[in-house]
Amino acid sequence: MYRKILIANRGEIALRIIRACRELGIQTVAVYSQADELSLHVRFADEAICIGPPDSNKSYLNIPSIIAAAELTNAEAIHPGYGFLSENAEFSSICRDNEIAFIGPPPETIDAIGDKARAKSTMKSVQVPVVPGSDGTVATVEEALTLAKGIGFPVILKASAGGGGRGMRIVEKPSEMETAFNMAQSEARTAFGNADMYLEKFILKPRHIEVQILADTFGNVIALGERECSIQRRHQKLVEESPSPAVTPEIREQLYKAAIAGARAADYVGAGTIEFLLDARGDYYFMEMNTRIQVEHPITEMVVGLDLIKFQILCHAGEPLPDWMHNIKLRGHAIECRINAEDPARDFMPSPGRITAFHMPGGMGVRVDTHAYSGYFIPPYYDSMIAKLIVHSPTREEALNRMEVALDECVIEGVKTIIPFHKQLFKNKKFRAGDIHTGFLDTFKFEPDKD
């Protein structure tokens, strides 16, 4: 087991990792930018080191500074959390070169799975269904057009090294291909330093379903329920729930088998997520694999009763997954709302600034993961999420009601948040009925409070 872990992240996920490490008896090192000096992860870690100015490129993405901090504090391992360097093959490789354990996949796995075209090929090799599309990258507009005509419009262009909706364009007809291809390629080159594109059939009104897996170094891979992540705005998730209201026991069994086969094909170790698209007929298709812990991991923890980050650390430390974990059953229903410092009345414009009042709900079946507090200054340099509100109840209907009550009890003043958006969403009849898809928010209109 590791004696000391450096956490190469910030905010609520850094706090979440610190908590898991303390329960395992592991010392922690927090790194922080100058803008995060008063963040709670700095306060609660055993040690803390400033690694640079507010700009993430000079701090949380600054690999030499992070490695130097690990060496200075004699940290044996680095946990990257999610975002930043969590899926960076170069960072994983540099950790290995410096004899520091990386709590994530080796660089070869990150490269193989992070490249969507290669990941798709890997999944096809073990009979995991994939969306019809190119076998690899598409080099030219002409090649993309030929493939699209064979598959049938609409199609979607995606950055091979991408994520978060960047480098992605839907093409409805042949005349749109050239402009869409050039724009997606340019955006991919800017965002990821890689302009490679691939092409897929665009599935109308799909659900975004993901399966959580844990894998140890002894070949054990366990699937731990699915998450419904279809409530998205511009490909960014806002609400997640587990289990999905659309997944039957039969579909769940198929998704488990596919996720486990895919993880084994990738020689995966640790916590990971296999993401699928589920159509109205119940057919599912592999979309991508995330080689890290997910933002929405708490809802899985609530329905399976496990600390995923503790088991992620244990897997990388060479501990086998216990046999009883193969028999875990889902218990009840969990929902997560991301609380972002954004103004939904102004097209979700970020709202950095000082929080003047902060009260989050509690009680039976309510969990809050946050690094915010009254007096905390939300910096403008990073992601706008300041909290995750999670509820757990015996049924989906009860979970929906519990979340409505919890949202009403939230008090955050001094900045705008998307809590009013969530309150309206949870009163929507289609949402409450589970009649949702990835384009649901395109037709959901937020009505600002006239007061």
Secondary structure, DSSP 8 states (H G I E B T S, - for coil): --SEEEE---HHHHHHHHHHHHHTT-EEEEEEEGGGTT-HHHHHSSEEEEEE-SSGGGTTT-HHHHHHHHHHHT-SEEE--SSTTTT-HHHHHHHHHTT-EESS--HHHHHHHHSHHHHHHHHHHTT--B-SB-SS-B-SHHHHHHHHHHH-S-EEEEETT--TTTTEEEE-SGGGHHHHHHHHHHHHHHHHS---EEEEE--SS-EEEEEEEEE-TTS-EEEEEEEEEEEEETTEEEEEEES-TT--HHHHHHHHHHHHHHHHHTT--EEEEEEEEE-TTS-EEEEEEE-S--TTHHHHHHHHT--HHHHHHHHHTT----GGGGG----SEEEEEEEESEEGGGTTEE--EE-SEEE---STTEEEEE---TT-EE-TTS--EEEEEEEEESSHHHHHHHHHHHHHH-EEESS--SHHHHHHHTT-HHHHTT---TTGGGS--------
